Every structure is written in structure tokens, then in C-alpha cells.
């Protein structure tokens, strides 16, 4: 019978060995020790509280590392069981988590899928992880051509003037960095408008402030795209799971299909390149064909399928 055991000084080296083993295989996990080794003593003790080990016949065969359970669902940062013990797994091993919902994102492969199904998880939503090497990236000319073509676009001018009760006769496009302690409310309103849906809980300014406080946040890589000083889109690059990734990227519905996505994404990529970032990633739902077309045009290619699982 497989049991869960708290992480302690007695089994810490076993966990470390398994963690190293996990990262020799394809995964989308966070590496516990990248956080642990940089923390102060009391925070190290706190982090260890959220690691449980899978034990079989007094042998450590796997582990689960999850976030502080203050929100629902509780995110799992890393989950691994040695392949030769997968046949021993069952849903009741995780019964101590029955009062909450667990959510885990990982690469789509036979071993991960078998492990999660045996532990009682259900696949919720797949997405495509796309990657791009920035060494030879150069879309400057194409992007400048797009910007020039929009300056006197009659449909666009009409849209802007109707929406904002203005009377402009030339479109002026700018890319601006988000300014800390100033643009949080603007970003909140913009993201709520861009990603509005019946199933999505609207963001509060506090959520944006919390995002900025996270260790993955990169202040110089959070950008607005503006038309005549009106913000119509936003995107940022974060550093998470050992990857630089484009997130929260989008354009207001009224301004889609004018190539603003190409212009903003190009600027994000160029900003990353200027900071000597070599590889960039982005995730997209398999059925979001418009986004896939954009990302392919800019130079992203599919790397792997990432599945979200819940229990």
C-alpha cells in the first residue's frame, strides 16, 4: 500500500534524488530546489510543509509539491512517481486532499497521463506550448509596414472616433512600458475587457498588484499598445518554470483584425532580444486558430502539448 509522508530531515535526500530524476524527463514542473536554496531558514521550513512523499514498503517512490492552499483550486507545482511503481497508484492515496480541488499542468505523455489517471485526476483542457529562438528574429520591416498602413485606415479611424467620441484624422500607434504604482488600474480594466467571459472571475487591482510582487514578474517586459494615447492591448513576459513566457497577451475586441497583435508581439519579442533572452515561449489553446495564425506568423513553432488536470 502506498502512503503519503511529510518531508523531513530523514527523507530529504531521497526527495532531492527524485527531484533530480524528475528533471531528466520531459516535464512542465517547477523545480523545488531553485526556490528552496535561495530562501532564508524559516522560509525553507515553511516550503517543506507543502511537500509530501509517496512511500511504499518504507521506500520513497515519488513526491508531490503544491502551493500554499489558500485558494481553490490548489496548484500542484511538481508531481512525480517512479515509472516502475505506477501500477501501485490509486485515488485514495490523495484522500487527505479531498476537501479541495487540485490542479496540475504537465506535458502530455503516456507516463504522466497514466500516473494522473490512477491518482484520480481528470483531464480538463489541453493547450499547445510554442517556442521560438530569438537569435535571428527580425520582423522590423514587416511591422513598420503594418504601422504605416494603419495611419490612414478609414475603418479604424471610424471605429476610434465612434468609440471615444473623438475626431482624429490619423492613427498614431505607440508601445509603452507599464509603470509601477501608476498603471495597475489601467491594466486591470484592460485585461478584464480583453479576456471577458461568463466563466472568468473579473480581476481586482489587488490581483494585478499581487502579480507584480511575484518573483516571475519582469517590470521592463510589461507593455501596453496604445492608439492615439488610448490603451487597446497589453502583453508581458514572465520568467517561470525556467522559461521566458509571453502571458496575458491580448487586444480589445474592437481593435482585432487590424494587426495590432502582430505589432505588440513584435515589440515584446524585440524587448526580450534586447535583454539577451535567447528562447521565448507562449501557450495557446488548440482551438484558438486566430492566435495560432498570429504566433506562427511571428515565428513560434509547437514544442509540446500541456494538459491541465484536476482532482
N, C-alpha and C positions, 0 to 999 in steps of 0.2 A: 504494500500500500504506500502511495506517495503522500508525503505530508509537507506542510509549509513550516519553515523555521525562521525565526528572526535572525538578521545579520548580527554577528557578534565577533569579538576578537578571536574566538575559537574556530570560526569558519570563514574568516575574512579572506585568507589566502586562497581558499577554494573558490570563493566568489571572483577574486581577481583573475584566477586562471580561466574560469569560464567566460569572464568578460573579454579577455584577450582572444579566446577561441571564437566568441561571437563575432568579433570584428575581423576575422579572417574569412567570413562568409558574407554573401550579399545580404544587406540589411538596410533599414532606414532608421535605425535606433540612434538615440543619444548615448554618448559614452560617459558612464557614471564617473569615471576617474578623471576626466577632463574638468569636471566641476569639483569633485571631492578634493583633489590635490591642491587646488587653489584657494580653498576655504580655510577660515580660522578654526581652531579646535572645537569650539562649541557648535559651529555650523556643521562640522564634519559629523559630530554625534547626531545632530538633527537629521542630516541627509540619510544616515544609515537606518533611521527608523522606517524609511519607506522602501526598503529592500527586503524581500522575503526569498528564501532559498527553497527549492524543491529537493526533498530528501527521500531517498529510497534505500532501505537497509543500511542506514547510517552514512550513506554516500551522497554527496552533493551532486545532483544531476541537472540542475537548472536554476534560474532565478527570475524574479520579476521586480522591476524598479518602476515606481509610479509616483505621480506628483502628489503634493500635499492635498489630501481630499477635502477641499473646501468648496469646490464647485462640482456640478454634475453636467456632463459625465466626468469621471476621474480619468485623466490621460495616463496611459502607460508609456514610459519613455523607452524601456527596453524589456524584452521578454525572450527567454531562450531556454530550451531544454535539449540536451544532447540527443541526437537523432536516434541512437540505439535504444532510448528509453521512451520514445513517443507512444509505443503500444500500451504503456502503463498509465497514460493520462486519462482523466475523466473530469467532468464538470464539477464534481463535489470537492475537488482539491481546492477550488477557489470559493468555497462556501462562505469564508469569512468576509467576502466582498459582496454578499448577496443583497445588502441594503443600499447598494449604489449601482450606478452604471459605469462599466469600464469601457474605455475607448482606446483603440490601438491602431496605429498606421504602420504598415510594413510592406516590404516587397512581395509581389505575387510570385510565389514559387511553391513547389509541391511540399517541401518540408514545413514552411511557415503555415501553409493552409491546413495541413494535417494536424499540426500542433494546436492551432486555434480552434478548429472544429472539435477536437477531442476535449478541449477545455471548456466548451460550451459557448464559444463566440459565434456570431453570425456576421457574414459579410454585408456591409451596408452600402458602400459606394467606392467604386474604383476610379482612379484618376491616372493621368499619364505624367510621369516626371520627365521633363525635357532638359537637355543640357546644351551648352554652347561654349566653345573655346574662343576667347576674345582676341587672341594674338593677331589675327589677320582681319578682324572686323573693321569694316568701313562702309557705312551707308550714308555718309555725309552728303554726297551729291544727290542721291535719290531723295533724301529728307528735305534738303533745301529746295528741290524742285516741287515737292509736295507743299511746302510752306508758301512758295511763290504762287502756286496755282490756287491757293485759298484766299489770297489777298482781296480779290475782287469777285469771289464766288457769290453769285446773286442769291442762290438758295440759302447759303449760310448767312449772308447779311440779313436777309429777310427773317430768318429764324432768330438771330440775335436781337434784332430790333423789336420783334413781336414779344419775345420772352422778357426782355428787360426794359421795354418802353423807351428805347433809345433811337438815335438817328445817325448811326455811324455809316460811313461810306467806304471804309477799308478795314479789312481784318488784320489785326496785329496779334501775333502769337508769341508768347514768352514762356519760358520754363524757369520756375523759381523754387529754391530750396525752402522746405518747411522751417519756420523759425520757432525755436523752443520758447515756451511761455507766451506765445502770441497766436500761433495758428492751430492750436488744438481744437478749438470750437469749429473753425472752418473745415478742418479735416473730418471731424465727427459728422457734420451735416453733409459733407460731400460723399463720404463713404456710405452713409445711410441712404442717400438718394441713389447712388450708383448700384448698390447691392440690395436694394429694397425687395423683399419678398414676404409672402404670408408666413413662411416658416422661419424667418430670421428675426431674432430679437434685436431691436434697434440699439445701436451703441450709445453710450453716455460719454461725455467729455472725460469722465474719470477712467473709462476704458482706454481712451487714447493716451492719457497721462500714464496709465499703468504700462501700456505698450512701450512708451518711451523709456521707462525705468528698467526694462528688461535688458539682460546682458547681450541679447542678439541685436539690439537696435543700433543702427548706424546713422548718426544725425546728418551727415553730409550726403546721404543717399536716400533722402525722402523728398520727393519732388511733386510740385503742382504743375499742371499745364494750364495756362490762362489765355483767354481770348479777350483782348481789349480790357485787361486787368480783372476779368471775371474768371474765377477758378472753375474749370469744367472737367478736370480729371486729376487723378492722383496715382502715384505708384511709389514703392520703396524697395530697397534691397536690404535684407537682413542676413546675419551670419548665424546659422543654426544647423545642427547636425553635421558640422564640419563642411557646410556648403554655403556659398553666397547665393541667395534665392530671391527672385522677384516676387513680392506679395502685395496684396491689397491694390492690385493694378486695375484701373478701370476708367471709363469715360462716361459722363452723363448721357442718358438715353437720347436726349435731343441732339447731341453732337456726335453720335456714332455715324459711321459710314462716310466720314469726311477725311479719314486718315489721321485723326488726332492720336489714335492709339499707336500708330507707327512712329509719329513724331516724338511722343513721350517716351516710348520704349527705347527708341534710338538714343535719346538723351540719357536715360538711366544706364544703358549699356556703355555709352561713351564715358559717363562719370565713373563707372566701375573700372573701365580700362585705364582711365587716368590715375586710378589708385592702385594700379598694378595687380588688379584681380584677374586671374587667368581663366577661370571657369565660372560660368553662371548657370543657374538652374531656374526653372519655372514649372509650376504644376497646373494642369488643366483637366477638366472633366472630359471624358471620352466623347461625349455628345455635344460639346461646345465647339461646333465646327467653325464658327466665326473666329473665335480665339485661336484655334489650331491653325487656321489660314494665316492669321497675323504672325504667330510665333514661327511658323515655317518660313514666311517671307523674310523675317528679320534674321533667321539663321539657326534657330533652335531645332534640334532633332530629338526624337524619342529615345529615352535611356532605359526606362523600366516602368512597369505598372505598379502603382502604390494602392493597396487596398486599405480601406478603413473598416475595422471590425468592432463590434460592440457585444457586450455581455451584460 
